């Protein structure tokens, strides 16, 4: 499951734009289930958000990843 701040994109096999975007929000249905992700795509104007099906996306970089020195 993705979380806010993750960098995502569509898989290369998908016939669509492969430019990545940031997960900026998670939309829940009325029963508390995850419904879709709000994504700011890099090739869109700031503030133009898409509601995306997270099952159709792949992770490029996770905010959970951290470096230890």
N, C-alpha and C positions, 0 to 999 in steps of 0.2 A: 504494500500500500504506500502511496506517495504521501508526502506531507508538505505543508507550506514552505517554500524556499527551495524545493527540489527543481533541478533543471531536467526537463523532459523533452521528448520529440516523438514523432511517429516512426515506426520501424522502417528501415530502408525498403522493405518489400511492399509497403503501402504505396499506392499510387496517389501521393499527395505531397505537400510541402514537407521537406525534411529539416527545415530551420527549427532550432530548439526554442523553447519558451520556459518561463518560470511559472510554477504553481503559486498563485497568489491567494487562493482561497479554496475551501472545500464546501460544497453545497450538500445539505442533508435533506432528506424527504421529511414528511410530517411525523414519521415514526422513529426518527433518529438514525436511519440508515444512510450511508454515503450514497449520494445520487450522482454527482459529477464533480469535476475539478474546474475551478476558474483558472484560466491560463492567460498570461500576457505573452503573446508570441513576439519574438524579436523583430519580425517584419511587419508588425502592426503599429499603429500610432499608440503612444502611451495612454492608458485608460480604456482602450478597446479590448475587452476581455472576452474570451471564448469559453463556453461551457463544454468541456470535453469528457468523453467516456474514458475513465482511467484504464479500463481493460484494453484499450486500443493504443496505449502509449508505452514507451520504454524509458527507463531512467538513464540519463546521461551523467548526472552528478547529484549526490544526495547531501543535504545539509547535515545529515547524521554523520557523515565522514569527517574525521578530524585527524590532524597530525599531532604526534607527540614528539617533543624534542628532547 
